[in-house]
């Protein structure tokens, strides 16, 4: 069965599934002439995209809106997240940025944070590594690269925001997160355009292409156009978010 046939079959079974908010973080190392991005190889036995190279990410959790942070998200980042439909609140925008940091720490052991003012509160659950390192999550260095909504008919649908941050923002590393039985079995820093990135999901490749274009222009800026990938009439559309 071809890809269109698969999509039609899935649509027959899951025509009304509403996408859930999700966030992905692309960490970039620009120490060399060609930027490198961090990808993780998924376990061969997981249901979603087994054996594929992915960027860390996942759905927004309830704790993401309540956890204290070292610094607020920039107003310009908040403005980008508030663009488009359905309309979200400023608190939801914050949750999306914070979710990207949590997912990266959970899946890769790399935590973006810094010491807050005064004694840091004790964080629990997935945020415990920050407490152990005396840190608070820090979303102030994140940039929004793209937004993408999974097409109708899929058993899992996400309204995903793709963020990027510089590798220099990594403040803590948790040992033992990557191993043979983990969700991600390997982490690799790879140059943009290299072979592992050719095996990415097509939508993720679209986002990576947008990031490459942004990086080629110099330092990242919040006032650059943010693409919005979505499906209409059975075809993928690329718009500018908020246009």
C-alpha positions as CSV (number, residue, x, y, z in Angstrom):
1,X,0.0,0.0,0.0
2,X,1.4,3.4,-0.9
3,X,1.7,6.4,1.5
4,X,-1.6,7.9,0.3
5,X,-3.4,4.6,0.8
6,X,-2.0,4.4,4.3
7,X,-3.2,7.9,5.1
8,X,-6.7,7.1,3.9
9,X,-6.8,3.9,5.9
10,X,-5.7,5.8,9.1
11,X,-8.2,8.6,8.3
12,X,-11.0,6.0,8.2
13,X,-10.1,4.9,11.7
14,X,-9.1,8.2,13.4
15,X,-10.9,11.0,11.5
16,X,-11.6,13.2,14.5
17,X,-8.5,13.0,16.7
18,X,-7.5,16.4,17.9
19,X,-3.8,17.3,17.9
20,X,-2.2,17.8,21.3
21,X,0.4,20.5,22.1
22,X,4.0,19.3,21.9
23,X,7.5,20.7,21.9
24,X,10.8,19.7,20.3
25,X,14.3,21.0,21.0
26,X,17.1,21.1,18.5
27,X,20.4,21.7,20.2
28,X,23.0,23.4,18.0
29,X,26.8,23.4,18.4
30,X,28.3,26.2,16.3
31,X,31.9,25.9,17.5
32,X,33.0,24.8,14.0
33,X,32.4,26.2,10.6
34,X,29.6,23.7,9.9
35,X,27.0,23.7,12.7
36,X,26.2,20.4,14.3
37,X,22.8,19.3,15.8
38,X,22.1,16.7,18.4
39,X,20.1,13.7,17.4
40,X,19.2,10.5,19.3
41,X,18.5,7.1,17.8
42,X,15.3,5.6,19.0
43,X,15.1,2.0,20.3
44,X,14.1,-0.5,17.6
45,X,11.2,-1.8,19.7
46,X,9.4,1.5,20.4
47,X,6.0,1.9,18.6
48,X,6.7,5.4,17.2
49,X,9.5,5.7,14.6
50,X,11.6,2.7,15.8
51,X,15.3,2.9,15.0
52,X,15.0,6.5,13.6
53,X,17.2,9.5,14.5
54,X,15.0,12.1,16.2
55,X,15.3,15.3,18.1
56,X,14.1,15.2,21.7
57,X,10.5,16.2,22.2
58,X,7.1,15.3,23.4
59,X,3.7,16.5,24.6
60,X,3.2,19.3,27.1
61,X,2.9,18.1,30.7
62,X,0.8,19.7,33.5
63,X,3.9,20.4,35.5
64,X,5.4,22.5,32.7
65,X,3.1,25.4,33.5
66,X,3.9,25.5,37.2
67,X,7.6,24.9,37.4
68,X,9.7,28.0,38.4
69,X,12.3,29.1,35.9
70,X,15.6,31.0,36.1
71,X,14.4,33.6,33.7
72,X,11.1,34.2,31.7
73,X,10.8,33.5,28.1
74,X,11.6,36.6,25.9
75,X,8.6,38.7,25.0
76,X,9.5,38.3,21.3
77,X,9.5,34.5,21.7
78,X,6.1,34.7,23.5
79,X,4.8,36.8,20.7
80,X,5.8,34.2,18.1
81,X,4.1,31.4,20.1
82,X,0.9,33.4,20.4
83,X,0.6,33.7,16.6
84,X,-1.8,31.5,14.7
85,X,-4.9,29.5,15.6
86,X,-6.2,28.2,17.8
87,X,-5.3,31.1,20.1
88,X,-3.3,30.2,23.2
89,X,-2.5,32.1,26.3
90,X,0.8,33.5,27.5
91,X,1.0,30.8,30.2
92,X,0.5,28.1,27.5
93,X,3.3,29.7,25.5
94,X,5.6,29.5,28.5
95,X,4.6,25.8,29.0
96,X,5.5,25.0,25.5
97,X,9.0,26.5,25.9
98,X,9.5,24.8,29.2
99,X,8.3,21.4,27.9
100,X,11.0,21.5,25.3
101,X,13.6,21.8,28.0
102,X,12.0,19.0,30.1
103,X,11.8,16.6,27.2
104,X,15.5,17.2,26.3
105,X,16.6,16.6,29.9
106,X,14.4,13.4,30.2
107,X,15.4,11.9,26.9
108,X,19.1,13.0,26.5
109,X,20.2,13.8,30.1
110,X,21.2,17.3,28.9
111,X,19.6,20.0,30.9
112,X,19.3,23.7,30.0
113,X,19.3,25.8,33.2
114,X,21.1,28.2,35.5
115,X,21.1,29.2,39.1
116,X,18.1,31.3,40.1
117,X,18.1,34.2,42.5
118,X,18.3,32.9,46.0
119,X,17.8,29.3,47.0
120,X,16.2,27.2,44.3
121,X,13.0,25.4,45.3
122,X,13.0,21.6,45.3
123,X,11.7,20.3,42.0
124,X,10.3,16.8,41.8
125,X,9.5,14.2,39.1
126,X,11.2,14.9,35.8
127,X,12.6,18.2,37.2
128,X,14.6,16.5,39.9
129,X,17.9,16.7,38.0
130,X,17.7,20.5,38.1
131,X,17.3,20.5,41.9
132,X,20.2,18.1,42.2
133,X,22.4,20.4,40.2
134,X,21.1,23.5,42.0
135,X,19.5,24.9,38.8
136,X,16.3,26.1,37.5
137,X,15.2,25.5,33.9
138,X,16.1,28.4,31.7
139,X,13.9,29.0,28.5
140,X,15.4,32.5,27.9
141,X,17.8,31.3,25.2
142,X,15.2,29.4,23.1
143,X,14.1,30.4,19.6
144,X,11.1,29.2,17.7
145,X,12.0,27.7,14.3
146,X,8.7,26.3,13.1
147,X,5.3,25.0,14.0
148,X,3.8,21.8,12.4
149,X,0.5,19.9,12.9
150,X,0.3,16.2,12.1
151,X,-2.2,15.5,9.3
152,X,-5.7,14.3,10.1
153,X,-6.2,10.6,10.3
154,X,-3.1,9.7,12.2
155,X,-3.5,7.7,15.4
156,X,-1.2,10.2,17.1
157,X,-1.5,13.9,16.2
158,X,0.6,16.7,17.5
159,X,0.6,20.5,17.3
160,X,4.4,20.7,17.6
161,X,6.5,23.8,18.1
162,X,10.2,23.3,17.2
163,X,12.6,25.3,19.3
164,X,16.4,25.6,19.0
165,X,19.0,26.5,21.6
166,X,22.8,26.8,21.5
167,X,24.8,23.9,23.1
168,X,26.4,26.4,25.4
169,X,23.1,26.6,27.3
170,X,23.6,23.0,28.5
171,X,24.3,23.4,32.2
172,X,24.0,19.9,33.5
173,X,24.4,16.3,32.3
174,X,22.6,13.4,33.8
175,X,24.5,10.1,33.5
176,X,22.8,6.8,32.5
177,X,20.0,8.3,30.5
178,X,21.2,6.8,27.2
179,X,21.6,3.0,27.2
180,X,20.6,-0.1,25.3
181,X,17.1,-0.3,26.8
182,X,16.2,3.4,26.9
183,X,13.9,5.3,24.5
184,X,17.0,6.8,22.9
185,X,19.9,4.3,22.7
186,X,22.5,6.7,21.2
187,X,23.2,10.4,21.0
188,X,25.2,11.9,18.1
189,X,26.3,15.4,17.2
190,X,26.1,15.5,13.5
191,X,26.9,18.2,10.9
192,X,23.9,19.6,9.1
193,X,23.6,17.8,5.8
194,X,25.3,14.6,7.0
195,X,24.0,11.1,6.5
196,X,22.2,10.4,9.8
197,X,20.0,13.5,9.0
198,X,18.9,12.0,5.7
199,X,16.9,9.4,7.7
200,X,14.8,11.9,9.6
201,X,11.0,12.1,9.3
202,X,10.1,14.3,6.2
203,X,8.5,17.0,8.4
204,X,11.6,17.1,10.7
205,X,13.8,17.5,7.6
206,X,11.6,20.5,6.6
207,X,12.2,22.1,10.0
208,X,15.9,21.3,9.9
209,X,16.1,23.0,6.5
210,X,14.5,26.1,8.0
211,X,17.0,26.1,10.8
212,X,19.9,25.8,8.4
213,X,18.6,28.8,6.5
214,X,18.3,30.8,9.7
215,X,21.8,29.8,10.8
216,X,23.3,30.8,7.5
217,X,22.2,34.4,8.0
218,X,24.1,34.9,11.3
219,X,22.9,35.0,14.9
220,X,19.3,33.8,15.4
221,X,16.7,36.5,15.8
222,X,13.1,36.4,17.1
223,X,11.9,38.7,14.3
224,X,12.5,36.2,11.5
225,X,9.5,34.6,9.8
226,X,8.4,31.4,11.4
227,X,7.0,28.7,9.0
228,X,3.8,26.9,9.8
229,X,3.4,23.5,8.2
230,X,-0.1,22.0,8.1
231,X,-2.4,20.0,5.9
232,X,-5.4,21.3,4.0
233,X,-7.3,19.5,1.3
234,X,-5.0,16.5,1.7
235,X,-1.8,18.4,0.9
236,X,0.8,20.0,3.1
237,X,0.8,23.8,3.2
238,X,3.6,26.0,4.3
239,X,2.5,29.4,5.6
240,X,4.2,32.1,7.7
241,X,2.9,31.9,11.2
242,X,0.6,34.7,12.0
243,X,0.6,36.1,8.4
